[in-house]
Amino acid sequence: NFIFLSRDWNKDRDTITRTFQGLWTAQKKPSFWMVLFPEGTRFSEIKLKEAQQFCLARSLPLPRNVLVPRLKGFTSSLEHLR
């Protein structure tokens, strides 16, 4: 199964919660692989420039070939795995 997110945290939080609740009700200790794409989207020159502006505004290292990881979904997933 895949979790497709909309990049709207209010919607995505509920999607992540429902997905992990479904895993726990299906099995007591589910066994699975979790693969994350922390950039949250496909790479493009426009998105790279936006990521660089985001980093400049927050005094973060400037990315040159990747986008800035998006952490809310990742941390929410980890919380549900505990």
KOLTITI-595827 format. One record per residue: residue number from 1; residue in three letters; x, y, z of N, C-alpha, C, O in turn. Coordinates in steps of 0.02 Angstrom, whole numbers. Example, Ala and Ser with C-alpha at 12.3 -4.5 7.8 and 13.67 -1.06 7.14 Angstrom:
REM residues 2
<node><i>1</i><aa>ALA</aa><n_east>660</n_east><n_north>-284</n_north><n_up>390</n_up><ca_east>615</ca_east><ca_north>-225</ca_north><ca_up>390</ca_up><c_east>660</c_east><c_north>-165</c_north><c_up>390</c_up><o_east>712</o_east><o_north>-166</o_north><o_up>423</o_up></node>
<node><i>2</i><aa>SER</aa><n_east>642</n_east><n_north>-112</n_north><n_up>354</n_up><ca_east>684</ca_east><ca_north>-53</ca_north><ca_up>357</ca_up><c_east>645</c_east><c_north>2</c_north><c_up>394</c_up><o_east>670</o_east><o_north>57</o_north><o_up>402</o_up></node>
END
This chain:
REM residues 82
<node><i>1</i><aa>ASN</aa><n_east>42</n_east><n_north>-59</n_north><n_up>0</n_up><ca_east>0</ca_east><ca_north>0</ca_north><ca_up>0</ca_up><c_east>44</c_east><c_north>62</c_north><c_up>0</c_up><o_east>101</o_east><o_north>61</o_north><o_up>24</o_up></node>
<node><i>2</i><aa>PHE</aa><n_east>16</n_east><n_north>115</n_north><n_up>-27</n_up><ca_east>52</ca_east><ca_north>178</ca_north><ca_up>-30</ca_up><c_east>11</c_east><c_north>231</c_north><c_up>6</c_up><o_east>-50</o_east><o_north>228</o_north><o_up>8</o_up></node>
<node><i>3</i><aa>ILE</aa><n_east>45</n_east><n_north>280</n_north><n_up>34</n_up><ca_east>11</ca_east><ca_north>337</ca_north><ca_up>63</ca_up><c_east>26</c_east><c_north>396</c_north><c_up>17</c_up><o_east>83</o_east><o_north>418</o_north><o_up>11</o_up></node>
<node><i>4</i><aa>PHE</aa><n_east>-25</n_east><n_north>421</n_north><n_up>-15</n_up><ca_east>-16</ca_east><ca_north>479</ca_north><ca_up>-58</ca_up><c_east>-39</c_east><c_north>541</c_north><c_up>-20</c_up><o_east>-95</o_east><o_north>543</o_north><o_up>6</o_up></node>
<node><i>5</i><aa>LEU</aa><n_east>4</n_east><n_north>590</n_north><n_up>-16</n_up><ca_east>-11</ca_east><ca_north>650</ca_north><ca_up>22</ca_up><c_east>-23</c_east><c_north>709</c_north><c_up>-25</c_up><o_east>-3</o_east><o_north>708</o_north><o_up>-83</o_up></node>
<node><i>6</i><aa>SER</aa><n_east>-56</n_east><n_north>760</n_north><n_up>2</n_up><ca_east>-76</ca_east><ca_north>817</ca_north><ca_up>-39</ca_up><c_east>-33</c_east><c_north>879</c_north><c_up>-27</c_up><o_east>-44</o_east><o_north>930</o_north><o_up>-59</o_up></node>
<node><i>7</i><aa>ARG</aa><n_east>14</n_east><n_north>876</n_north><n_up>20</n_up><ca_east>56</ca_east><ca_north>932</ca_north><ca_up>40</ca_up><c_east>15</c_east><c_north>985</c_north><c_up>77</c_up><o_east>35</o_east><o_north>1043</o_north><o_up>80</o_up></node>
<node><i>8</i><aa>ASP</aa><n_east>-42</n_east><n_north>964</n_north><n_up>105</n_up><ca_east>-82</ca_east><ca_north>1006</ca_north><ca_up>148</ca_up><c_east>-84</c_east><c_north>970</c_north><c_up>215</c_up><o_east>-118</o_east><o_north>919</o_north><o_up>222</o_up></node>
<node><i>9</i><aa>TRP</aa><n_east>-48</n_east><n_north>996</n_north><n_up>265</n_up><ca_east>-38</ca_east><ca_north>960</ca_north><ca_up>328</ca_up><c_east>-104</c_east><c_north>942</c_north><c_up>362</c_up><o_east>-110</o_east><o_north>889</o_north><o_up>393</o_up></node>
<node><i>10</i><aa>ASN</aa><n_east>-154</n_east><n_north>985</n_north><n_up>358</n_up><ca_east>-219</ca_east><ca_north>971</ca_north><ca_up>390</ca_up><c_east>-250</c_east><c_north>907</c_north><c_up>362</c_up><o_east>-280</o_east><o_north>868</o_north><o_up>399</o_up></node>
<node><i>11</i><aa>LYS</aa><n_east>-244</n_east><n_north>896</n_north><n_up>297</n_up><ca_east>-270</ca_east><ca_north>835</ca_north><ca_up>266</ca_up><c_east>-222</c_east><c_north>777</c_north><c_up>277</c_up><o_east>-243</o_east><o_north>721</o_north><o_up>292</o_up></node>
<node><i>12</i><aa>ASP</aa><n_east>-158</n_east><n_north>790</n_north><n_up>268</n_up><ca_east>-108</ca_east><ca_north>736</ca_north><ca_up>270</ca_up><c_east>-102</c_east><c_north>705</c_north><c_up>339</c_up><o_east>-90</o_east><o_north>644</o_north><o_up>345</o_up></node>
<node><i>13</i><aa>ARG</aa><n_east>-109</n_east><n_north>744</n_north><n_up>392</n_up><ca_east>-105</ca_east><ca_north>718</ca_north><ca_up>460</ca_up><c_east>-158</c_east><c_north>663</c_north><c_up>469</c_up><o_east>-143</o_east><o_north>610</o_north><o_up>497</o_up></node>
<node><i>14</i><aa>ASP</aa><n_east>-219</n_east><n_north>675</n_north><n_up>446</n_up><ca_east>-272</ca_east><ca_north>625</ca_north><ca_up>453</ca_up><c_east>-258</c_east><c_north>564</c_north><c_up>410</c_up><o_east>-272</o_east><o_north>508</o_north><o_up>431</o_up></node>
<node><i>15</i><aa>THR</aa><n_east>-232</n_east><n_north>574</n_north><n_up>350</n_up><ca_east>-216</ca_east><ca_north>518</ca_north><ca_up>305</ca_up><c_east>-163</c_east><c_north>473</c_north><c_up>337</c_up><o_east>-169</o_east><o_north>412</o_north><o_up>335</o_up></node>
<node><i>16</i><aa>ILE</aa><n_east>-111</n_east><n_north>503</n_north><n_up>365</n_up><ca_east>-58</ca_east><ca_north>464</ca_north><ca_up>397</ca_up><c_east>-85</c_east><c_north>426</c_north><c_up>457</c_up><o_east>-70</o_east><o_north>367</o_north><o_up>467</o_up></node>
<node><i>17</i><aa>THR</aa><n_east>-124</n_east><n_north>460</n_north><n_up>498</n_up><ca_east>-153</ca_east><ca_north>428</ca_north><ca_up>558</ca_up><c_east>-197</c_east><c_north>369</c_north><c_up>539</c_up><o_east>-190</o_east><o_north>315</o_north><o_up>568</o_up></node>
<node><i>18</i><aa>ARG</aa><n_east>-242</n_east><n_north>378</n_north><n_up>490</n_up><ca_east>-287</ca_east><ca_north>323</ca_north><ca_up>469</ca_up><c_east>-247</c_east><c_north>264</c_north><c_up>442</c_up><o_east>-264</o_east><o_north>206</o_north><o_up>455</o_up></node>
<node><i>19</i><aa>THR</aa><n_east>-195</n_east><n_north>278</n_north><n_up>403</n_up><ca_east>-155</ca_east><ca_north>224</ca_north><ca_up>373</ca_up><c_east>-121</c_east><c_north>183</c_north><c_up>427</c_up><o_east>-124</o_east><o_north>121</o_north><o_up>424</o_up></node>
<node><i>20</i><aa>PHE</aa><n_east>-90</n_east><n_north>215</n_north><n_up>475</n_up><ca_east>-55</ca_east><ca_north>177</ca_north><ca_up>527</ca_up><c_east>-104</c_east><c_north>142</c_north><c_up>574</c_up><o_east>-89</o_east><o_north>88</o_north><o_up>599</o_up></node>
<node><i>21</i><aa>GLN</aa><n_east>-161</n_east><n_north>172</n_north><n_up>587</n_up><ca_east>-211</ca_east><ca_north>138</ca_north><ca_up>628</ca_up><c_east>-235</c_east><c_north>74</c_north><c_up>592</c_up><o_east>-246</o_east><o_north>23</o_north><o_up>624</o_up></node>
<node><i>22</i><aa>GLY</aa><n_east>-241</n_east><n_north>78</n_north><n_up>526</n_up><ca_east>-260</ca_east><ca_north>19</ca_north><ca_up>488</ca_up><c_east>-208</c_east><c_north>-36</c_north><c_up>491</c_up><o_east>-225</o_east><o_north>-95</o_north><o_up>493</o_up></node>
<node><i>23</i><aa>LEU</aa><n_east>-145</n_east><n_north>-17</n_north><n_up>492</n_up><ca_east>-91</ca_east><ca_north>-67</ca_north><ca_up>499</ca_up><c_east>-95</c_east><c_north>-102</c_north><c_up>566</c_up><o_east>-89</o_east><o_north>-163</o_north><o_up>570</o_up></node>
<node><i>24</i><aa>TRP</aa><n_east>-106</n_east><n_north>-64</n_north><n_up>619</n_up><ca_east>-107</ca_east><ca_north>-94</ca_north><ca_up>686</ca_up><c_east>-169</c_east><c_north>-137</c_north><c_up>697</c_up><o_east>-165</o_east><o_north>-186</o_north><o_up>734</o_up></node>
<node><i>25</i><aa>THR</aa><n_east>-225</n_east><n_north>-120</n_north><n_up>666</n_up><ca_east>-284</ca_east><ca_north>-162</ca_north><ca_up>676</ca_up><c_east>-281</c_east><c_north>-225</c_north><c_up>633</c_up><o_east>-312</o_east><o_north>-275</o_north><o_up>650</o_up></node>
<node><i>26</i><aa>ALA</aa><n_east>-245</n_east><n_north>-222</n_north><n_up>578</n_up><ca_east>-239</ca_east><ca_north>-281</ca_north><ca_up>534</ca_up><c_east>-196</c_east><c_north>-335</c_north><c_up>566</c_up><o_east>-210</o_east><o_north>-395</o_north><o_up>557</o_up></node>
<node><i>27</i><aa>GLN</aa><n_east>-145</n_east><n_north>-317</n_north><n_up>602</n_up><ca_east>-99</ca_east><ca_north>-364</ca_north><ca_up>633</ca_up><c_east>-76</c_east><c_north>-335</c_north><c_up>700</c_up><o_east>-74</o_east><o_north>-274</o_north><o_up>709</o_up></node>
<node><i>28</i><aa>LYS</aa><n_east>-58</n_east><n_north>-379</n_north><n_up>746</n_up><ca_east>-33</ca_east><ca_north>-354</ca_north><ca_up>810</ca_up><c_east>35</c_east><c_north>-321</c_north><c_up>802</c_up><o_east>45</o_east><o_north>-265</o_north><o_up>825</o_up></node>
<node><i>29</i><aa>LYS</aa><n_east>81</n_east><n_north>-354</n_north><n_up>769</n_up><ca_east>147</ca_east><ca_north>-325</ca_north><ca_up>755</ca_up><c_east>160</c_east><c_north>-332</c_north><c_up>681</c_up><o_east>190</o_east><o_north>-381</o_north><o_up>658</o_up></node>
<node><i>30</i><aa>PRO</aa><n_east>138</n_east><n_north>-283</n_north><n_up>643</n_up><ca_east>147</ca_east><ca_north>-289</ca_north><ca_up>570</ca_up><c_east>220</c_east><c_north>-286</c_north><c_up>550</c_up><o_east>261</o_east><o_north>-253</o_north><o_up>583</o_up></node>
<node><i>31</i><aa>SER</aa><n_east>236</n_east><n_north>-321</n_north><n_up>498</n_up><ca_east>303</ca_east><ca_north>-320</ca_north><ca_up>470</ca_up><c_east>299</c_east><c_north>-287</c_north><c_up>401</c_up><o_east>261</o_east><o_north>-310</o_north><o_up>358</o_up></node>
<node><i>32</i><aa>PHE</aa><n_east>337</n_east><n_north>-235</n_north><n_up>391</n_up><ca_east>333</ca_east><ca_north>-200</ca_north><ca_up>327</ca_up><c_east>396</c_east><c_north>-158</c_north><c_up>317</c_up><o_east>435</o_east><o_north>-146</o_north><o_up>363</o_up></node>
<node><i>33</i><aa>TRP</aa><n_east>405</n_east><n_north>-137</n_north><n_up>256</n_up><ca_east>458</ca_east><ca_north>-90</ca_north><ca_up>238</ca_up><c_east>425</c_east><c_north>-21</c_north><c_up>228</c_up><o_east>371</o_east><o_north>-16</o_north><o_up>200</o_up></node>
<node><i>34</i><aa>MET</aa><n_east>459</n_east><n_north>30</n_north><n_up>251</n_up><ca_east>433</ca_east><ca_north>97</ca_north><ca_up>241</ca_up><c_east>485</c_east><c_north>136</c_north><c_up>202</c_up><o_east>542</o_east><o_north>143</o_north><o_up>223</o_up></node>
<node><i>35</i><aa>VAL</aa><n_east>464</n_east><n_north>162</n_north><n_up>145</n_up><ca_east>508</ca_east><ca_north>202</ca_north><ca_up>102</ca_up><c_east>479</c_east><c_north>273</c_north><c_up>100</c_up><o_east>420</o_east><o_north>282</o_north><o_up>85</o_up></node>
<node><i>36</i><aa>LEU</aa><n_east>520</n_east><n_north>321</n_north><n_up>115</n_up><ca_east>498</ca_east><ca_north>390</ca_north><ca_up>115</ca_up><c_east>536</c_east><c_north>430</c_north><c_up>62</c_up><o_east>595</o_east><o_north>418</o_north><o_up>48</o_up></node>
<node><i>37</i><aa>PHE</aa><n_east>501</n_east><n_north>477</n_north><n_up>33</n_up><ca_east>532</ca_east><ca_north>525</ca_north><ca_up>-13</ca_up><c_east>525</c_east><c_north>593</c_north><c_up>21</c_up><o_east>476</o_east><o_north>628</o_north><o_up>9</o_up></node>
<node><i>38</i><aa>PRO</aa><n_east>574</n_east><n_north>611</n_north><n_up>63</n_up><ca_east>565</ca_east><ca_north>670</ca_north><ca_up>106</ca_up><c_east>562</c_east><c_north>737</c_north><c_up>71</c_up><o_east>543</o_east><o_north>787</o_north><o_up>101</o_up></node>
<node><i>39</i><aa>GLU</aa><n_east>580</n_east><n_north>739</n_north><n_up>7</n_up><ca_east>575</ca_east><ca_north>803</ca_north><ca_up>-29</ca_up><c_east>502</c_east><c_north>821</c_north><c_up>-40</c_up><o_east>486</o_east><o_north>879</o_north><o_up>-48</o_up></node>
<node><i>40</i><aa>GLY</aa><n_east>459</n_east><n_north>771</n_north><n_up>-41</n_up><ca_east>388</ca_east><ca_north>784</ca_north><ca_up>-47</ca_up><c_east>363</c_east><c_north>799</c_north><c_up>-117</c_up><o_east>303</o_east><o_north>809</o_north><o_up>-126</o_up></node>
<node><i>41</i><aa>THR</aa><n_east>406</n_east><n_north>801</n_north><n_up>-167</n_up><ca_east>385</ca_east><ca_north>817</ca_north><ca_up>-234</ca_up><c_east>440</c_east><c_north>800</c_north><c_up>-284</c_up><o_east>495</o_east><o_north>779</o_north><o_up>-264</o_up></node>
<node><i>42</i><aa>ARG</aa><n_east>427</n_east><n_north>810</n_north><n_up>-347</n_up><ca_east>478</ca_east><ca_north>799</ca_north><ca_up>-398</ca_up><c_east>523</c_east><c_north>861</c_north><c_up>-403</c_up><o_east>501</o_east><o_north>917</o_north><o_up>-393</o_up></node>
<node><i>43</i><aa>PHE</aa><n_east>585</n_east><n_north>849</n_north><n_up>-420</n_up><ca_east>634</ca_east><ca_north>903</ca_north><ca_up>-427</ca_up><c_east>621</c_east><c_north>943</c_north><c_up>-490</c_up><o_east>609</o_east><o_north>915</o_north><o_up>-544</o_up></node>
<node><i>44</i><aa>SER</aa><n_east>624</n_east><n_north>1009</n_north><n_up>-484</n_up><ca_east>622</ca_east><ca_north>1053</ca_north><ca_up>-543</ca_up><c_east>664</c_east><c_north>1115</c_north><c_up>-525</c_up><o_east>677</o_east><o_north>1128</o_north><o_up>-466</o_up></node>
<node><i>45</i><aa>GLU</aa><n_east>683</n_east><n_north>1152</n_north><n_up>-575</n_up><ca_east>723</ca_east><ca_north>1213</ca_north><ca_up>-563</ca_up><c_east>683</c_east><c_north>1264</c_north><c_up>-522</c_up><o_east>711</o_east><o_north>1297</o_north><o_up>-479</o_up></node>
<node><i>46</i><aa>ILE</aa><n_east>619</n_east><n_north>1269</n_north><n_up>-535</n_up><ca_east>577</ca_east><ca_north>1316</ca_north><ca_up>-497</ca_up><c_east>575</c_east><c_north>1296</c_north><c_up>-423</c_up><o_east>582</o_east><o_north>1338</o_north><o_up>-379</o_up></node>
<node><i>47</i><aa>LYS</aa><n_east>564</n_east><n_north>1231</n_north><n_up>-411</n_up><ca_east>561</ca_east><ca_north>1208</ca_north><ca_up>-342</ca_up><c_east>629</c_east><c_north>1213</c_north><c_up>-306</c_up><o_east>631</o_east><o_north>1225</o_north><o_up>-246</o_up></node>
<node><i>48</i><aa>LEU</aa><n_east>683</n_east><n_north>1205</n_north><n_up>-344</n_up><ca_east>749</ca_east><ca_north>1214</ca_north><ca_up>-315</ca_up><c_east>758</c_east><c_north>1287</c_north><c_up>-293</c_up><o_east>784</o_east><o_north>1300</o_north><o_up>-239</o_up></node>
<node><i>49</i><aa>LYS</aa><n_east>738</n_east><n_north>1334</n_north><n_up>-335</n_up><ca_east>744</ca_east><ca_north>1405</ca_north><ca_up>-317</ca_up><c_east>702</c_east><c_north>1421</c_north><c_up>-255</c_up><o_east>723</o_east><o_north>1460</o_north><o_up>-212</o_up></node>
<node><i>50</i><aa>GLU</aa><n_east>642</n_east><n_north>1392</n_north><n_up>-251</n_up><ca_east>600</ca_east><ca_north>1403</ca_north><ca_up>-191</ca_up><c_east>634</c_east><c_north>1374</c_north><c_up>-129</c_up><o_east>633</o_east><o_north>1404</o_north><o_up>-76</o_up></node>
<node><i>51</i><aa>ALA</aa><n_east>664</n_east><n_north>1315</n_north><n_up>-136</n_up><ca_east>699</ca_east><ca_north>1283</ca_north><ca_up>-80</ca_up><c_east>758</c_east><c_north>1326</c_north><c_up>-58</c_up><o_east>772</o_east><o_north>1333</o_north><o_up>1</o_up></node>
<node><i>52</i><aa>GLN</aa><n_east>794</n_east><n_north>1354</n_north><n_up>-106</n_up><ca_east>851</ca_east><ca_north>1396</ca_north><ca_up>-90</ca_up><c_east>829</c_east><c_north>1460</c_north><c_up>-55</c_up><o_east>862</o_east><o_north>1483</o_north><o_up>-8</o_up></node>
<node><i>53</i><aa>GLN</aa><n_east>773</n_east><n_north>1489</n_north><n_up>-76</n_up><ca_east>747</ca_east><ca_north>1549</ca_north><ca_up>-42</ca_up><c_east>726</c_east><c_north>1532</c_north><c_up>30</c_up><o_east>739</o_east><o_north>1570</o_north><o_up>76</o_up></node>
<node><i>54</i><aa>PHE</aa><n_east>695</n_east><n_north>1474</n_north><n_up>39</n_up><ca_east>675</ca_east><ca_north>1450</ca_north><ca_up>105</ca_up><c_east>737</c_east><c_north>1445</c_north><c_up>150</c_up><o_east>736</o_east><o_north>1467</o_north><o_up>207</o_up></node>
<node><i>55</i><aa>CYS</aa><n_east>791</n_east><n_north>1416</n_north><n_up>124</n_up><ca_east>852</ca_east><ca_north>1407</ca_north><ca_up>163</ca_up><c_east>886</c_east><c_north>1473</c_north><c_up>178</c_up><o_east>910</o_east><o_north>1484</o_north><o_up>234</o_up></node>
<node><i>56</i><aa>LEU</aa><n_east>888</n_east><n_north>1518</n_north><n_up>130</n_up><ca_east>918</ca_east><ca_north>1584</ca_north><ca_up>141</ca_up><c_east>881</c_east><c_north>1621</c_north><c_up>197</c_up><o_east>913</o_east><o_north>1652</o_north><o_up>239</o_up></node>
<node><i>57</i><aa>ALA</aa><n_east>815</n_east><n_north>1617</n_north><n_up>197</n_up><ca_east>775</ca_east><ca_north>1653</ca_north><ca_up>247</ca_up><c_east>786</c_east><c_north>1625</c_north><c_up>317</c_up><o_east>775</o_east><o_north>1660</o_north><o_up>366</o_up></node>
<node><i>58</i><aa>ARG</aa><n_east>808</n_east><n_north>1562</n_north><n_up>321</n_up><ca_east>816</ca_east><ca_north>1530</ca_north><ca_up>387</ca_up><c_east>889</c_east><c_north>1515</c_north><c_up>404</c_up><o_east>904</o_east><o_north>1478</o_north><o_up>451</o_up></node>
<node><i>59</i><aa>SER</aa><n_east>935</n_east><n_north>1543</n_north><n_up>365</n_up><ca_east>1007</ca_east><ca_north>1533</ca_north><ca_up>375</ca_up><c_east>1026</c_east><c_north>1459</c_north><c_up>376</c_up><o_east>1067</o_east><o_north>1437</o_north><o_up>416</o_up></node>
<node><i>60</i><aa>LEU</aa><n_east>996</n_east><n_north>1421</n_north><n_up>331</n_up><ca_east>1012</ca_east><ca_north>1350</ca_north><ca_up>323</ca_up><c_east>1061</c_east><c_north>1342</c_north><c_up>265</c_up><o_east>1066</o_east><o_north>1386</o_north><o_up>222</o_up></node>
<node><i>61</i><aa>PRO</aa><n_east>1096</n_east><n_north>1285</n_north><n_up>262</n_up><ca_east>1140</ca_east><ca_north>1273</ca_north><ca_up>204</ca_up><c_east>1099</c_east><c_north>1273</c_north><c_up>139</c_up><o_east>1043</o_east><o_north>1249</o_north><o_up>136</o_up></node>
<node><i>62</i><aa>LEU</aa><n_east>1129</n_east><n_north>1301</n_north><n_up>88</n_up><ca_east>1096</ca_east><ca_north>1309</ca_north><ca_up>24</ca_up><c_east>1101</c_east><c_north>1245</c_north><c_up>-18</c_up><o_east>1157</o_east><o_north>1224</o_north><o_up>-34</o_up></node>
<node><i>63</i><aa>PRO</aa><n_east>1045</n_east><n_north>1213</n_north><n_up>-36</n_up><ca_east>1048</ca_east><ca_north>1153</ca_north><ca_up>-77</ca_up><c_east>1064</c_east><c_north>1172</c_north><c_up>-150</c_up><o_east>1043</o_east><o_north>1224</o_north><o_up>-175</o_up></node>
<node><i>64</i><aa>ARG</aa><n_east>1101</n_east><n_north>1128</n_north><n_up>-183</n_up><ca_east>1117</ca_east><ca_north>1140</ca_north><ca_up>-254</ca_up><c_east>1086</c_east><c_north>1089</c_north><c_up>-300</c_up><o_east>1071</o_east><o_north>1103</o_north><o_up>-358</o_up></node>
<node><i>65</i><aa>ASN</aa><n_east>1077</n_east><n_north>1027</n_north><n_up>-275</n_up><ca_east>1053</ca_east><ca_north>973</ca_north><ca_up>-318</ca_up><c_east>994</c_east><c_north>935</c_north><c_up>-290</c_up><o_east>970</o_east><o_north>887</o_north><o_up>-320</o_up></node>
<node><i>66</i><aa>VAL</aa><n_east>970</n_east><n_north>956</n_north><n_up>-232</n_up><ca_east>914</ca_east><ca_north>921</ca_north><ca_up>-199</ca_up><c_east>867</c_east><c_north>973</c_north><c_up>-170</c_up><o_east>884</o_east><o_north>1032</o_north><o_up>-165</o_up></node>
<node><i>67</i><aa>LEU</aa><n_east>807</n_east><n_north>951</n_north><n_up>-150</n_up><ca_east>760</ca_east><ca_north>994</ca_north><ca_up>-117</ca_up><c_east>766</c_east><c_north>985</c_north><c_up>-41</c_up><o_east>795</o_east><o_north>936</o_north><o_up>-18</o_up></node>
<node><i>68</i><aa>VAL</aa><n_east>740</n_east><n_north>1031</n_north><n_up>-4</n_up><ca_east>742</ca_east><ca_north>1028</ca_north><ca_up>69</ca_up><c_east>693</c_east><c_north>974</c_north><c_up>92</c_up><o_east>635</o_east><o_north>974</o_north><o_up>71</o_up></node>
<node><i>69</i><aa>PRO</aa><n_east>715</n_east><n_north>929</n_north><n_up>136</n_up><ca_east>669</ca_east><ca_north>877</ca_north><ca_up>160</ca_up><c_east>610</c_east><c_north>908</c_north><c_up>198</c_up><o_east>617</o_east><o_north>958</o_north><o_up>233</o_up></node>
<node><i>70</i><aa>ARG</aa><n_east>552</n_east><n_north>877</n_north><n_up>191</n_up><ca_east>492</ca_east><ca_north>898</ca_north><ca_up>226</ca_up><c_east>483</c_east><c_north>849</c_north><c_up>284</c_up><o_east>479</o_east><o_north>789</o_north><o_up>273</o_up></node>
<node><i>71</i><aa>LEU</aa><n_east>480</n_east><n_north>875</n_north><n_up>345</n_up><ca_east>487</ca_east><ca_north>832</ca_north><ca_up>403</ca_up><c_east>422</c_east><c_north>815</c_north><c_up>440</c_up><o_east>422</o_east><o_north>768</o_north><o_up>480</o_up></node>
<node><i>72</i><aa>LYS</aa><n_east>368</n_east><n_north>851</n_north><n_up>430</n_up><ca_east>308</ca_east><ca_north>838</ca_north><ca_up>469</ca_up><c_east>282</c_east><c_north>767</c_north><c_up>458</c_up><o_east>266</o_east><o_north>732</o_north><o_up>506</o_up></node>
<node><i>73</i><aa>GLY</aa><n_east>277</n_east><n_north>746</n_north><n_up>395</n_up><ca_east>252</ca_east><ca_north>678</ca_north><ca_up>381</ca_up><c_east>298</c_east><c_north>625</c_north><c_up>408</c_up><o_east>275</o_east><o_north>574</o_north><o_up>433</o_up></node>
<node><i>74</i><aa>PHE</aa><n_east>363</n_east><n_north>637</n_north><n_up>404</n_up><ca_east>412</ca_east><ca_north>589</ca_north><ca_up>430</ca_up><c_east>405</c_east><c_north>582</c_north><c_up>506</c_up><o_east>402</o_east><o_north>526</o_north><o_up>531</o_up></node>
<node><i>75</i><aa>THR</aa><n_east>404</n_east><n_north>638</n_north><n_up>541</n_up><ca_east>399</ca_east><ca_north>633</ca_north><ca_up>614</ca_up><c_east>331</c_east><c_north>605</c_north><c_up>636</c_up><o_east>327</o_east><o_north>568</o_north><o_up>685</o_up></node>
<node><i>76</i><aa>SER</aa><n_east>279</n_east><n_north>621</n_north><n_up>600</n_up><ca_east>213</ca_east><ca_north>593</ca_north><ca_up>616</ca_up><c_east>214</c_east><c_north>517</c_north><c_up>606</c_up><o_east>186</o_east><o_north>481</o_north><o_up>647</o_up></node>
<node><i>77</i><aa>SER</aa><n_east>245</n_east><n_north>494</n_north><n_up>553</n_up><ca_east>250</ca_east><ca_north>422</ca_north><ca_up>540</ca_up><c_east>289</c_east><c_north>387</c_north><c_up>596</c_up><o_east>268</o_east><o_north>334</o_north><o_up>619</o_up></node>
<node><i>78</i><aa>LEU</aa><n_east>344</n_east><n_north>417</n_north><n_up>617</n_up><ca_east>383</ca_east><ca_north>387</ca_north><ca_up>671</ca_up><c_east>343</c_east><c_north>383</c_north><c_up>736</c_up><o_east>347</o_east><o_north>334</o_north><o_up>773</o_up></node>
<node><i>79</i><aa>GLU</aa><n_east>305</n_east><n_north>435</n_north><n_up>750</n_up><ca_east>264</ca_east><ca_north>435</ca_north><ca_up>810</ca_up><c_east>213</c_east><c_north>378</c_north><c_up>809</c_up><o_east>201</o_east><o_north>347</o_north><o_up>860</o_up></node>
<node><i>80</i><aa>HIS</aa><n_east>184</n_east><n_north>365</n_north><n_up>751</n_up><ca_east>135</ca_east><ca_north>311</ca_north><ca_up>745</ca_up><c_east>167</c_east><c_north>242</c_north><c_up>749</c_up><o_east>134</o_east><o_north>193</o_north><o_up>765</o_up></node>
<node><i>81</i><aa>LEU</aa><n_east>231</n_east><n_north>237</n_north><n_up>735</n_up><ca_east>265</ca_east><ca_north>172</ca_north><ca_up>738</ca_up><c_east>285</c_east><c_north>153</c_north><c_up>809</c_up><o_east>301</o_east><o_north>96</o_north><o_up>821</o_up></node>
<node><i>82</i><aa>ARG</aa><n_east>283</n_east><n_north>200</n_north><n_up>855</n_up><ca_east>303</ca_east><ca_north>185</ca_north><ca_up>925</ca_up><c_east>250</c_east><c_north>146</c_north><c_up>960</c_up><o_east>259</o_east><o_north>129</o_north><o_up>1019</o_up></node>
END
